[in-house]
Amino acid sequence: FMGTEITGKTLGIIGCGNIGSIVATRGVGLKMHVIAFDPFLSDSRAEELGVEKVELDELFTRADFITLHTPLTDKTRNIIDAAAIAKMKTGVRIINCARGGLIVEADLIAALKSGKVAGAGIDVFEVEPAEKSELFGMEHVVATPHLGASTMEAQENVALQVAEQMADYLIKGAVSNAINMPSITAEEAPRLKPFVKLAEVLGAFVGQVTEDPIKEVEILFD
């Protein structure tokens, strides 16, 4: 068995947000040349991370390793397909621990069989739970069942984070990572509290005097 060194290689990151930026830092630490495609990545943030901003096609042509860290949207679905793989270096390695559906699995399998793609690490699949896939039996594929952050440390940290966020809300009025409202810092909470209360009172009042269901709310401010 012969492996390949990563030092000096080019790491292409698709999606350089919260997780992608951490991966970028690790890549720089391993003395890789890190390039990233992310429409929301600012020049200053890229410079701070030590990465080179590139367009997607350039990333495909230059990267020795490609890792995905982007949500699944209409724009990112099937972002790696046969056409994208054709632009890549022969011997490229692809890692997807983000979302199933970012890669067309049939196209990846064909590229692995032909040798165009030298290896792949796949934690997420087009259909989940992934009970069977041709990827499972392939020699140069490491497949895991959407483990994500399934470590003892990660589970403990998540539990602590939830408890801390609840304490912040109950004590300081700060809200973070909520599904149904924007984040509010501990500094912002006291200033916003009267407006939140006003919204609650107005909503309760309108709910009592309105006979028909409310279909739309328009807010104007100066």
mmCIF file of the C-alpha atoms, coordinates in Angstrom:
data_MODEL
# 
_entry.id   MODEL 
# 
loop_
_atom_site.group_PDB 
_atom_site.id 
_atom_site.type_symbol 
_atom_site.label_atom_id 
_atom_site.label_alt_id 
_atom_site.label_comp_id 
_atom_site.label_asym_id 
_atom_site.label_entity_id 
_atom_site.label_seq_id 
_atom_site.pdbx_PDB_ins_code 
_atom_site.Cartn_x 
_atom_site.Cartn_y 
_atom_site.Cartn_z 
_atom_site.occupancy 
_atom_site.B_iso_or_equiv 
_atom_site.pdbx_formal_charge 
_atom_site.auth_seq_id 
_atom_site.auth_comp_id 
_atom_site.auth_asym_id 
_atom_site.auth_atom_id 
_atom_site.pdbx_PDB_model_num 
ATOM 1   C CA . PHE A 1 1   ? 0.000   0.000  0.000   1.00 0.00 ? 1   PHE A CA 1 
ATOM 2   C CA . MET A 1 2   ? 1.292   3.440  -0.932  1.00 0.00 ? 2   MET A CA 1 
ATOM 3   C CA . GLY A 1 3   ? -0.331  6.604  0.356   1.00 0.00 ? 3   GLY A CA 1 
ATOM 4   C CA . THR A 1 4   ? 0.148   10.237 -0.555  1.00 0.00 ? 4   THR A CA 1 
ATOM 5   C CA . GLU A 1 5   ? 1.460   13.142 1.485   1.00 0.00 ? 5   GLU A CA 1 
ATOM 6   C CA . ILE A 1 6   ? -0.802  16.102 2.100   1.00 0.00 ? 6   ILE A CA 1 
ATOM 7   C CA . THR A 1 7   ? 1.938   18.618 2.881   1.00 0.00 ? 7   THR A CA 1 
ATOM 8   C CA . GLY A 1 8   ? 2.368   20.868 -0.122  1.00 0.00 ? 8   GLY A CA 1 
ATOM 9   C CA . LYS A 1 9   ? -0.836  19.656 -1.750  1.00 0.00 ? 9   LYS A CA 1 
ATOM 10  C CA . THR A 1 10  ? -3.745  21.919 -2.666  1.00 0.00 ? 10  THR A CA 1 
ATOM 11  C CA . LEU A 1 11  ? -6.868  21.622 -0.533  1.00 0.00 ? 11  LEU A CA 1 
ATOM 12  C CA . GLY A 1 12  ? -10.058 22.913 -2.156  1.00 0.00 ? 12  GLY A CA 1 
ATOM 13  C CA . ILE A 1 13  ? -12.850 23.856 0.244   1.00 0.00 ? 13  ILE A CA 1 
ATOM 14  C CA . ILE A 1 14  ? -16.372 24.335 -1.090  1.00 0.00 ? 14  ILE A CA 1 
ATOM 15  C CA . GLY A 1 15  ? -18.160 26.399 1.537   1.00 0.00 ? 15  GLY A CA 1 
ATOM 16  C CA . CYS A 1 16  ? -15.889 28.315 3.892   1.00 0.00 ? 16  CYS A CA 1 
ATOM 17  C CA . GLY A 1 17  ? -18.336 29.171 6.640   1.00 0.00 ? 17  GLY A CA 1 
ATOM 18  C CA . ASN A 1 18  ? -18.233 28.054 10.247  1.00 0.00 ? 18  ASN A CA 1 
ATOM 19  C CA . ILE A 1 19  ? -17.000 24.507 9.643   1.00 0.00 ? 19  ILE A CA 1 
ATOM 20  C CA . GLY A 1 20  ? -15.189 25.177 6.382   1.00 0.00 ? 20  GLY A CA 1 
ATOM 21  C CA . SER A 1 21  ? -13.084 27.888 8.008   1.00 0.00 ? 21  SER A CA 1 
ATOM 22  C CA . ILE A 1 22  ? -11.998 25.478 10.752  1.00 0.00 ? 22  ILE A CA 1 
ATOM 23  C CA . VAL A 1 23  ? -10.993 22.959 8.081   1.00 0.00 ? 23  VAL A CA 1 
ATOM 24  C CA . ALA A 1 24  ? -9.082  25.740 6.308   1.00 0.00 ? 24  ALA A CA 1 
ATOM 25  C CA . THR A 1 25  ? -7.143  26.486 9.487   1.00 0.00 ? 25  THR A CA 1 
ATOM 26  C CA . ARG A 1 26  ? -6.273  22.806 9.850   1.00 0.00 ? 26  ARG A CA 1 
ATOM 27  C CA . GLY A 1 27  ? -5.155  22.646 6.230   1.00 0.00 ? 27  GLY A CA 1 
ATOM 28  C CA . VAL A 1 28  ? -2.910  25.676 6.611   1.00 0.00 ? 28  VAL A CA 1 
ATOM 29  C CA . GLY A 1 29  ? -1.472  24.112 9.762   1.00 0.00 ? 29  GLY A CA 1 
ATOM 30  C CA . LEU A 1 30  ? -0.594  20.994 7.767   1.00 0.00 ? 30  LEU A CA 1 
ATOM 31  C CA . LYS A 1 31  ? 1.248   23.231 5.272   1.00 0.00 ? 31  LYS A CA 1 
ATOM 32  C CA . MET A 1 32  ? -1.285  22.688 2.511   1.00 0.00 ? 32  MET A CA 1 
ATOM 33  C CA . HIS A 1 33  ? -2.121  25.397 0.014   1.00 0.00 ? 33  HIS A CA 1 
ATOM 34  C CA . VAL A 1 34  ? -5.776  26.115 0.736   1.00 0.00 ? 34  VAL A CA 1 
ATOM 35  C CA . ILE A 1 35  ? -8.150  27.484 -1.879  1.00 0.00 ? 35  ILE A CA 1 
ATOM 36  C CA . ALA A 1 36  ? -11.825 28.135 -1.206  1.00 0.00 ? 36  ALA A CA 1 
ATOM 37  C CA . PHE A 1 37  ? -15.031 28.782 -3.091  1.00 0.00 ? 37  PHE A CA 1 
ATOM 38  C CA . ASP A 1 38  ? -17.724 30.566 -1.118  1.00 0.00 ? 38  ASP A CA 1 
ATOM 39  C CA . PRO A 1 39  ? -19.819 33.458 -2.486  1.00 0.00 ? 39  PRO A CA 1 
ATOM 40  C CA . PHE A 1 40  ? -20.094 34.868 1.038   1.00 0.00 ? 40  PHE A CA 1 
ATOM 41  C CA . LEU A 1 41  ? -16.386 34.747 1.897   1.00 0.00 ? 41  LEU A CA 1 
ATOM 42  C CA . SER A 1 42  ? -14.990 38.278 2.119   1.00 0.00 ? 42  SER A CA 1 
ATOM 43  C CA . ASP A 1 43  ? -11.477 39.174 1.024   1.00 0.00 ? 43  ASP A CA 1 
ATOM 44  C CA . SER A 1 44  ? -10.561 40.178 4.566   1.00 0.00 ? 44  SER A CA 1 
ATOM 45  C CA . ARG A 1 45  ? -11.830 36.898 6.026   1.00 0.00 ? 45  ARG A CA 1 
ATOM 46  C CA . ALA A 1 46  ? -9.959  34.898 3.381   1.00 0.00 ? 46  ALA A CA 1 
ATOM 47  C CA . GLU A 1 47  ? -6.770  36.784 4.216   1.00 0.00 ? 47  GLU A CA 1 
ATOM 48  C CA . GLU A 1 48  ? -7.344  36.179 7.923   1.00 0.00 ? 48  GLU A CA 1 
ATOM 49  C CA . LEU A 1 49  ? -7.699  32.432 7.300   1.00 0.00 ? 49  LEU A CA 1 
ATOM 50  C CA . GLY A 1 50  ? -4.729  32.312 4.957   1.00 0.00 ? 50  GLY A CA 1 
ATOM 51  C CA . VAL A 1 51  ? -6.760  30.941 2.043   1.00 0.00 ? 51  VAL A CA 1 
ATOM 52  C CA . GLU A 1 52  ? -7.019  31.935 -1.604  1.00 0.00 ? 52  GLU A CA 1 
ATOM 53  C CA . LYS A 1 53  ? -10.491 32.770 -2.902  1.00 0.00 ? 53  LYS A CA 1 
ATOM 54  C CA . VAL A 1 54  ? -11.231 31.163 -6.271  1.00 0.00 ? 54  VAL A CA 1 
ATOM 55  C CA . GLU A 1 55  ? -14.191 30.439 -8.510  1.00 0.00 ? 55  GLU A CA 1 
ATOM 56  C CA . LEU A 1 56  ? -15.659 26.947 -8.449  1.00 0.00 ? 56  LEU A CA 1 
ATOM 57  C CA . ASP A 1 57  ? -14.273 25.818 -11.810 1.00 0.00 ? 57  ASP A CA 1 
ATOM 58  C CA . GLU A 1 58  ? -10.779 26.925 -10.808 1.00 0.00 ? 58  GLU A CA 1 
ATOM 59  C CA . LEU A 1 59  ? -11.081 24.989 -7.571  1.00 0.00 ? 59  LEU A CA 1 
ATOM 60  C CA . PHE A 1 60  ? -12.027 21.872 -9.521  1.00 0.00 ? 60  PHE A CA 1 
ATOM 61  C CA . THR A 1 61  ? -8.997  22.156 -11.807 1.00 0.00 ? 61  THR A CA 1 
ATOM 62  C CA . ARG A 1 62  ? -6.405  22.951 -9.126  1.00 0.00 ? 62  ARG A CA 1 
ATOM 63  C CA . ALA A 1 63  ? -7.309  20.952 -6.016  1.00 0.00 ? 63  ALA A CA 1 
ATOM 64  C CA . ASP A 1 64  ? -5.646  17.682 -5.023  1.00 0.00 ? 64  ASP A CA 1 
ATOM 65  C CA . PHE A 1 65  ? -8.197  17.224 -2.247  1.00 0.00 ? 65  PHE A CA 1 
ATOM 66  C CA . ILE A 1 66  ? -11.750 18.602 -2.348  1.00 0.00 ? 66  ILE A CA 1 
ATOM 67  C CA . THR A 1 67  ? -13.910 18.828 0.762   1.00 0.00 ? 67  THR A CA 1 
ATOM 68  C CA . LEU A 1 68  ? -17.498 20.067 0.921   1.00 0.00 ? 68  LEU A CA 1 
ATOM 69  C CA . HIS A 1 69  ? -18.882 22.176 3.763   1.00 0.00 ? 69  HIS A CA 1 
ATOM 70  C CA . THR A 1 70  ? -22.000 23.754 2.322   1.00 0.00 ? 70  THR A CA 1 
ATOM 71  C CA . PRO A 1 71  ? -25.732 23.307 2.957   1.00 0.00 ? 71  PRO A CA 1 
ATOM 72  C CA . LEU A 1 72  ? -27.895 21.507 0.421   1.00 0.00 ? 72  LEU A CA 1 
ATOM 73  C CA . THR A 1 73  ? -29.790 24.102 -1.622  1.00 0.00 ? 73  THR A CA 1 
ATOM 74  C CA . ASP A 1 74  ? -31.071 24.347 -5.170  1.00 0.00 ? 74  ASP A CA 1 
ATOM 75  C CA . LYS A 1 75  ? -27.735 25.936 -6.121  1.00 0.00 ? 75  LYS A CA 1 
ATOM 76  C CA . THR A 1 76  ? -25.522 23.356 -4.406  1.00 0.00 ? 76  THR A CA 1 
ATOM 77  C CA . ARG A 1 77  ? -27.463 20.188 -5.222  1.00 0.00 ? 77  ARG A CA 1 
ATOM 78  C CA . ASN A 1 78  ? -25.323 17.939 -7.467  1.00 0.00 ? 78  ASN A CA 1 
ATOM 79  C CA . ILE A 1 79  ? -22.506 20.493 -7.328  1.00 0.00 ? 79  ILE A CA 1 
ATOM 80  C CA . ILE A 1 80  ? -20.127 17.612 -8.021  1.00 0.00 ? 80  ILE A CA 1 
ATOM 81  C CA . ASP A 1 81  ? -21.301 15.641 -11.040 1.00 0.00 ? 81  ASP A CA 1 
ATOM 82  C CA . ALA A 1 82  ? -19.665 14.072 -14.088 1.00 0.00 ? 82  ALA A CA 1 
ATOM 83  C CA . ALA A 1 83  ? -19.033 17.466 -15.684 1.00 0.00 ? 83  ALA A CA 1 
ATOM 84  C CA . ALA A 1 84  ? -17.364 18.787 -12.534 1.00 0.00 ? 84  ALA A CA 1 
ATOM 85  C CA . ILE A 1 85  ? -15.274 15.648 -12.095 1.00 0.00 ? 85  ILE A CA 1 
ATOM 86  C CA . ALA A 1 86  ? -14.072 15.906 -15.703 1.00 0.00 ? 86  ALA A CA 1 
ATOM 87  C CA . LYS A 1 87  ? -12.449 19.241 -14.803 1.00 0.00 ? 87  LYS A CA 1 
ATOM 88  C CA . MET A 1 88  ? -10.575 17.778 -11.846 1.00 0.00 ? 88  MET A CA 1 
ATOM 89  C CA . LYS A 1 89  ? -7.050  16.429 -11.679 1.00 0.00 ? 89  LYS A CA 1 
ATOM 90  C CA . THR A 1 90  ? -6.630  12.712 -12.206 1.00 0.00 ? 90  THR A CA 1 
ATOM 91  C CA . GLY A 1 91  ? -6.047  11.285 -8.745  1.00 0.00 ? 91  GLY A CA 1 
ATOM 92  C CA . VAL A 1 92  ? -8.140  13.855 -6.893  1.00 0.00 ? 92  VAL A CA 1 
ATOM 93  C CA . ARG A 1 93  ? -9.617  12.828 -3.556  1.00 0.00 ? 93  ARG A CA 1 
ATOM 94  C CA . ILE A 1 94  ? -13.101 13.966 -2.518  1.00 0.00 ? 94  ILE A CA 1 
ATOM 95  C CA . ILE A 1 95  ? -14.540 14.271 0.987   1.00 0.00 ? 95  ILE A CA 1 
ATOM 96  C CA . ASN A 1 96  ? -18.185 14.943 1.812   1.00 0.00 ? 96  ASN A CA 1 
ATOM 97  C CA . CYS A 1 97  ? -19.191 15.213 5.457   1.00 0.00 ? 97  CYS A CA 1 
ATOM 98  C CA . ALA A 1 98  ? -21.725 17.975 4.788   1.00 0.00 ? 98  ALA A CA 1 
ATOM 99  C CA . ARG A 1 99  ? -24.969 16.891 3.105   1.00 0.00 ? 99  ARG A CA 1 
ATOM 100 C CA . GLY A 1 100 ? -26.119 14.079 0.882   1.00 0.00 ? 100 GLY A CA 1 
ATOM 101 C CA . GLY A 1 101 ? -27.163 15.289 -2.556  1.00 0.00 ? 101 GLY A CA 1 
ATOM 102 C CA . LEU A 1 102 ? -24.142 17.529 -3.068  1.00 0.00 ? 102 LEU A CA 1 
ATOM 103 C CA . ILE A 1 103 ? -22.487 14.740 -5.067  1.00 0.00 ? 103 ILE A CA 1 
ATOM 104 C CA . VAL A 1 104 ? -24.071 12.640 -7.803  1.00 0.00 ? 104 VAL A CA 1 
ATOM 105 C CA . GLU A 1 105 ? -23.113 9.260  -6.386  1.00 0.00 ? 105 GLU A CA 1 
ATOM 106 C CA . ALA A 1 106 ? -23.361 7.386  -9.689  1.00 0.00 ? 106 ALA A CA 1 
ATOM 107 C CA . ASP A 1 107 ? -20.901 9.839  -11.267 1.00 0.00 ? 107 ASP A CA 1 
ATOM 108 C CA . LEU A 1 108 ? -18.521 9.521  -8.303  1.00 0.00 ? 108 LEU A CA 1 
ATOM 109 C CA . ILE A 1 109 ? -18.652 5.722  -8.506  1.00 0.00 ? 109 ILE A CA 1 
ATOM 110 C CA . ALA A 1 110 ? -17.840 5.817  -12.227 1.00 0.00 ? 110 ALA A CA 1 
ATOM 111 C CA . ALA A 1 111 ? -14.911 8.168  -11.571 1.00 0.00 ? 111 ALA A CA 1 
ATOM 112 C CA . LEU A 1 112 ? -13.577 5.922  -8.806  1.00 0.00 ? 112 LEU A CA 1 
ATOM 113 C CA . LYS A 1 113 ? -13.752 2.896  -11.091 1.00 0.00 ? 113 LYS A CA 1 
ATOM 114 C CA . SER A 1 114 ? -11.910 4.699  -13.887 1.00 0.00 ? 114 SER A CA 1 
ATOM 115 C CA . GLY A 1 115 ? -9.213  6.024  -11.554 1.00 0.00 ? 115 GLY A CA 1 
ATOM 116 C CA . LYS A 1 116 ? -10.065 9.659  -12.232 1.00 0.00 ? 116 LYS A CA 1 
ATOM 117 C CA . VAL A 1 117 ? -10.874 9.975  -8.526  1.00 0.00 ? 117 VAL A CA 1 
ATOM 118 C CA . ALA A 1 118 ? -8.273  8.205  -6.388  1.00 0.00 ? 118 ALA A CA 1 
ATOM 119 C CA . GLY A 1 119 ? -10.327 8.043  -3.226  1.00 0.00 ? 119 GLY A CA 1 
ATOM 120 C CA . ALA A 1 120 ? -13.323 9.378  -1.356  1.00 0.00 ? 120 ALA A CA 1 
ATOM 121 C CA . GLY A 1 121 ? -14.486 9.849  2.198   1.00 0.00 ? 121 GLY A CA 1 
ATOM 122 C CA . ILE A 1 122 ? -18.282 9.902  2.397   1.00 0.00 ? 122 ILE A CA 1 
ATOM 123 C CA . ASP A 1 123 ? -20.320 10.430 5.568   1.00 0.00 ? 123 ASP A CA 1 
ATOM 124 C CA . VAL A 1 124 ? -23.589 11.511 3.916   1.00 0.00 ? 124 VAL A CA 1 
ATOM 125 C CA . PHE A 1 125 ? -25.613 9.973  1.109   1.00 0.00 ? 125 PHE A CA 1 
ATOM 126 C CA . GLU A 1 126 ? -28.316 10.814 -1.423  1.00 0.00 ? 126 GLU A CA 1 
ATOM 127 C CA . VAL A 1 127 ? -30.735 8.475  0.370   1.00 0.00 ? 127 VAL A CA 1 
ATOM 128 C CA . GLU A 1 128 ? -30.514 8.106  4.136   1.00 0.00 ? 128 GLU A CA 1 
ATOM 129 C CA . PRO A 1 129 ? -30.340 5.933  6.046   1.00 0.00 ? 129 PRO A CA 1 
ATOM 130 C CA . ALA A 1 130 ? -27.994 4.487  3.446   1.00 0.00 ? 130 ALA A CA 1 
ATOM 131 C CA . GLU A 1 131 ? -28.687 0.784  3.804   1.00 0.00 ? 131 GLU A CA 1 
ATOM 132 C CA . LYS A 1 132 ? -26.808 -0.201 0.673   1.00 0.00 ? 132 LYS A CA 1 
ATOM 133 C CA . SER A 1 133 ? -24.575 1.516  -1.837  1.00 0.00 ? 133 SER A CA 1 
ATOM 134 C CA . GLU A 1 134 ? -21.949 0.451  -4.321  1.00 0.00 ? 134 GLU A CA 1 
ATOM 135 C CA . LEU A 1 135 ? -19.649 2.886  -2.528  1.00 0.00 ? 135 LEU A CA 1 
ATOM 136 C CA . PHE A 1 136 ? -19.605 0.616  0.536   1.00 0.00 ? 136 PHE A CA 1 
ATOM 137 C CA . GLY A 1 137 ? -17.568 -2.118 -1.101  1.00 0.00 ? 137 GLY A CA 1 
ATOM 138 C CA . MET A 1 138 ? -15.103 0.037  -3.010  1.00 0.00 ? 138 MET A CA 1 
ATOM 139 C CA . GLU A 1 139 ? -11.445 -0.281 -2.098  1.00 0.00 ? 139 GLU A CA 1 
ATOM 140 C CA . HIS A 1 140 ? -10.605 3.424  -2.082  1.00 0.00 ? 140 HIS A CA 1 
ATOM 141 C CA . VAL A 1 141 ? -13.691 4.659  -0.228  1.00 0.00 ? 141 VAL A CA 1 
ATOM 142 C CA . VAL A 1 142 ? -14.140 5.303  3.478   1.00 0.00 ? 142 VAL A CA 1 
ATOM 143 C CA . ALA A 1 143 ? -17.887 5.368  4.157   1.00 0.00 ? 143 ALA A CA 1 
ATOM 144 C CA . THR A 1 144 ? -19.453 6.215  7.506   1.00 0.00 ? 144 THR A CA 1 
ATOM 145 C CA . PRO A 1 145 ? -23.173 6.311  8.447   1.00 0.00 ? 145 PRO A CA 1 
ATOM 146 C CA . HIS A 1 146 ? -23.663 10.085 8.854   1.00 0.00 ? 146 HIS A CA 1 
ATOM 147 C CA . LEU A 1 147 ? -21.732 10.112 12.102  1.00 0.00 ? 147 LEU A CA 1 
ATOM 148 C CA . GLY A 1 148 ? -21.092 13.852 11.983  1.00 0.00 ? 148 GLY A CA 1 
ATOM 149 C CA . ALA A 1 149 ? -20.016 14.877 15.468  1.00 0.00 ? 149 ALA A CA 1 
ATOM 150 C CA . SER A 1 150 ? -20.586 11.480 17.061  1.00 0.00 ? 150 SER A CA 1 
ATOM 151 C CA . THR A 1 151 ? -17.847 11.535 19.679  1.00 0.00 ? 151 THR A CA 1 
ATOM 152 C CA . MET A 1 152 ? -18.133 11.450 23.449  1.00 0.00 ? 152 MET A CA 1 
ATOM 153 C CA . GLU A 1 153 ? -16.562 14.896 23.661  1.00 0.00 ? 153 GLU A CA 1 
ATOM 154 C CA . ALA A 1 154 ? -18.893 16.396 21.061  1.00 0.00 ? 154 ALA A CA 1 
ATOM 155 C CA . GLN A 1 155 ? -21.999 15.025 22.783  1.00 0.00 ? 155 GLN A CA 1 
ATOM 156 C CA . GLU A 1 156 ? -20.843 16.455 26.116  1.00 0.00 ? 156 GLU A CA 1 
ATOM 157 C CA . ASN A 1 157 ? -20.027 19.823 24.547  1.00 0.00 ? 157 ASN A CA 1 
ATOM 158 C CA . VAL A 1 158 ? -23.430 20.012 22.852  1.00 0.00 ? 158 VAL A CA 1 
ATOM 159 C CA . ALA A 1 159 ? -25.192 19.311 26.156  1.00 0.00 ? 159 ALA A CA 1 
ATOM 160 C CA . LEU A 1 160 ? -23.152 22.022 27.887  1.00 0.00 ? 160 LEU A CA 1 
ATOM 161 C CA . GLN A 1 161 ? -23.809 24.461 25.062  1.00 0.00 ? 161 GLN A CA 1 
ATOM 162 C CA . VAL A 1 162 ? -27.576 23.923 25.259  1.00 0.00 ? 162 VAL A CA 1 
ATOM 163 C CA . ALA A 1 163 ? -27.536 24.430 29.037  1.00 0.00 ? 163 ALA A CA 1 
ATOM 164 C CA . GLU A 1 164 ? -25.421 27.595 28.713  1.00 0.00 ? 164 GLU A CA 1 
ATOM 165 C CA . GLN A 1 165 ? -27.698 29.016 26.018  1.00 0.00 ? 165 GLN A CA 1 
ATOM 166 C CA . MET A 1 166 ? -30.791 28.388 28.144  1.00 0.00 ? 166 MET A CA 1 
ATOM 167 C CA . ALA A 1 167 ? -29.100 30.064 31.125  1.00 0.00 ? 167 ALA A CA 1 
ATOM 168 C CA . ASP A 1 168 ? -28.131 33.042 28.961  1.00 0.00 ? 168 ASP A CA 1 
ATOM 169 C CA . TYR A 1 169 ? -31.746 33.451 27.858  1.00 0.00 ? 169 TYR A CA 1 
ATOM 170 C CA . LEU A 1 170 ? -33.277 33.086 31.317  1.00 0.00 ? 170 LEU A CA 1 
ATOM 171 C CA . ILE A 1 171 ? -30.730 35.309 33.084  1.00 0.00 ? 171 ILE A CA 1 
ATOM 172 C CA . LYS A 1 172 ? -29.645 37.824 30.444  1.00 0.00 ? 172 LYS A CA 1 
ATOM 173 C CA . GLY A 1 173 ? -32.338 37.570 27.775  1.00 0.00 ? 173 GLY A CA 1 
ATOM 174 C CA . ALA A 1 174 ? -29.699 36.607 25.205  1.00 0.00 ? 174 ALA A CA 1 
ATOM 175 C CA . VAL A 1 175 ? -30.803 34.290 22.394  1.00 0.00 ? 175 VAL A CA 1 
ATOM 176 C CA . SER A 1 176 ? -28.468 32.271 20.177  1.00 0.00 ? 176 SER A CA 1 
ATOM 177 C CA . ASN A 1 177 ? -29.053 29.558 17.566  1.00 0.00 ? 177 ASN A CA 1 
ATOM 178 C CA . ALA A 1 178 ? -32.847 29.829 17.832  1.00 0.00 ? 178 ALA A CA 1 
ATOM 179 C CA . ILE A 1 179 ? -34.947 28.350 15.044  1.00 0.00 ? 179 ILE A CA 1 
ATOM 180 C CA . ASN A 1 180 ? -37.811 30.850 15.132  1.00 0.00 ? 180 ASN A CA 1 
ATOM 181 C CA . MET A 1 181 ? -36.134 34.174 15.963  1.00 0.00 ? 181 MET A CA 1 
ATOM 182 C CA . PRO A 1 182 ? -32.905 36.045 15.244  1.00 0.00 ? 182 PRO A CA 1 
ATOM 183 C CA . SER A 1 183 ? -29.999 35.933 17.671  1.00 0.00 ? 183 SER A CA 1 
ATOM 184 C CA . ILE A 1 184 ? -29.890 38.585 20.401  1.00 0.00 ? 184 ILE A CA 1 
ATOM 185 C CA . THR A 1 185 ? -26.713 39.268 22.374  1.00 0.00 ? 185 THR A CA 1 
ATOM 186 C CA . ALA A 1 186 ? -26.636 39.972 26.106  1.00 0.00 ? 186 ALA A CA 1 
ATOM 187 C CA . GLU A 1 187 ? -25.827 43.610 25.278  1.00 0.00 ? 187 GLU A CA 1 
ATOM 188 C CA . GLU A 1 188 ? -28.754 43.961 22.873  1.00 0.00 ? 188 GLU A CA 1 
ATOM 189 C CA . ALA A 1 189 ? -31.344 42.207 25.043  1.00 0.00 ? 189 ALA A CA 1 
ATOM 190 C CA . PRO A 1 190 ? -32.044 45.091 27.498  1.00 0.00 ? 190 PRO A CA 1 
ATOM 191 C CA . ARG A 1 191 ? -32.482 47.574 24.642  1.00 0.00 ? 191 ARG A CA 1 
ATOM 192 C CA . LEU A 1 192 ? -34.762 45.273 22.655  1.00 0.00 ? 192 LEU A CA 1 
ATOM 193 C CA . LYS A 1 193 ? -36.859 44.009 25.569  1.00 0.00 ? 193 LYS A CA 1 
ATOM 194 C CA . PRO A 1 194 ? -39.397 46.904 25.491  1.00 0.00 ? 194 PRO A CA 1 
ATOM 195 C CA . PHE A 1 195 ? -39.928 46.419 21.756  1.00 0.00 ? 195 PHE A CA 1 
ATOM 196 C CA . VAL A 1 196 ? -40.398 42.662 22.161  1.00 0.00 ? 196 VAL A CA 1 
ATOM 197 C CA . LYS A 1 197 ? -42.969 43.325 24.887  1.00 0.00 ? 197 LYS A CA 1 
ATOM 198 C CA . LEU A 1 198 ? -44.704 45.885 22.666  1.00 0.00 ? 198 LEU A CA 1 
ATOM 199 C CA . ALA A 1 199 ? -44.900 43.346 19.836  1.00 0.00 ? 199 ALA A CA 1 
ATOM 200 C CA . GLU A 1 200 ? -46.449 40.785 22.191  1.00 0.00 ? 200 GLU A CA 1 
ATOM 201 C CA . VAL A 1 201 ? -49.063 43.259 23.462  1.00 0.00 ? 201 VAL A CA 1 
ATOM 202 C CA . LEU A 1 202 ? -49.938 44.514 19.977  1.00 0.00 ? 202 LEU A CA 1 
ATOM 203 C CA . GLY A 1 203 ? -50.195 40.955 18.703  1.00 0.00 ? 203 GLY A CA 1 
ATOM 204 C CA . ALA A 1 204 ? -52.514 39.969 21.549  1.00 0.00 ? 204 ALA A CA 1 
ATOM 205 C CA . PHE A 1 205 ? -54.658 43.075 20.970  1.00 0.00 ? 205 PHE A CA 1 
ATOM 206 C CA . VAL A 1 206 ? -54.968 42.548 17.213  1.00 0.00 ? 206 VAL A CA 1 
ATOM 207 C CA . GLY A 1 207 ? -55.754 38.883 17.767  1.00 0.00 ? 207 GLY A CA 1 
ATOM 208 C CA . GLN A 1 208 ? -58.750 39.843 19.901  1.00 0.00 ? 208 GLN A CA 1 
ATOM 209 C CA . VAL A 1 209 ? -60.233 42.532 17.650  1.00 0.00 ? 209 VAL A CA 1 
ATOM 210 C CA . THR A 1 210 ? -59.672 40.834 14.286  1.00 0.00 ? 210 THR A CA 1 
ATOM 211 C CA . GLU A 1 211 ? -62.434 38.524 13.088  1.00 0.00 ? 211 GLU A CA 1 
ATOM 212 C CA . ASP A 1 212 ? -60.620 37.004 10.109  1.00 0.00 ? 212 ASP A CA 1 
ATOM 213 C CA . PRO A 1 213 ? -57.289 35.139 10.233  1.00 0.00 ? 213 PRO A CA 1 
ATOM 214 C CA . ILE A 1 214 ? -54.230 37.370 9.829   1.00 0.00 ? 214 ILE A CA 1 
ATOM 215 C CA . LYS A 1 215 ? -52.507 36.523 6.559   1.00 0.00 ? 215 LYS A CA 1 
ATOM 216 C CA . GLU A 1 216 ? -49.785 39.158 6.433   1.00 0.00 ? 216 GLU A CA 1 
ATOM 217 C CA . VAL A 1 217 ? -47.984 41.547 8.786   1.00 0.00 ? 217 VAL A CA 1 
ATOM 218 C CA . GLU A 1 218 ? -46.144 44.598 7.445   1.00 0.00 ? 218 GLU A CA 1 
ATOM 219 C CA . ILE A 1 219 ? -43.712 46.477 9.676   1.00 0.00 ? 219 ILE A CA 1 
ATOM 220 C CA . LEU A 1 220 ? -42.568 50.026 8.861   1.00 0.00 ? 220 LEU A CA 1 
ATOM 221 C CA . PHE A 1 221 ? -39.830 51.861 10.723  1.00 0.00 ? 221 PHE A CA 1 
ATOM 222 C CA . ASP A 1 222 ? -37.737 55.006 10.365  1.00 0.00 ? 222 ASP A CA 1 
# 
